């Protein structure tokens, strides 16, 4: 059973164990959950559009698996957030808006 938690776009998760944002505890949990932890291409199903998405998430169905490009937000700060590109959608989406599958590996 998959549970979803609501987070504010751009919010930084702080570890309840060591009180540090983006610590090894958070990275390990994200890696176990299948959520991307580094830039690349991943299979995913988009289920929740971010606020301000131009088409109000019309393309967001959550039933189709598509390849999404995951990248850093580009601001270069210590909390440089990973975002996902959805083909045909203007606004980049937060990773928690997806159900994630395997990384697409180039051979």
Secondary structure, DSSP 8 states (H G I E B T S, - for coil): --------TT---B-TTT--BT-HHHHHHHHHHT---SSEEEEEEE----TT-TTTTTT--S-S-EEEEEEE-SS-STT--EEEE-TT-SS-EEGGGEEEEEE----
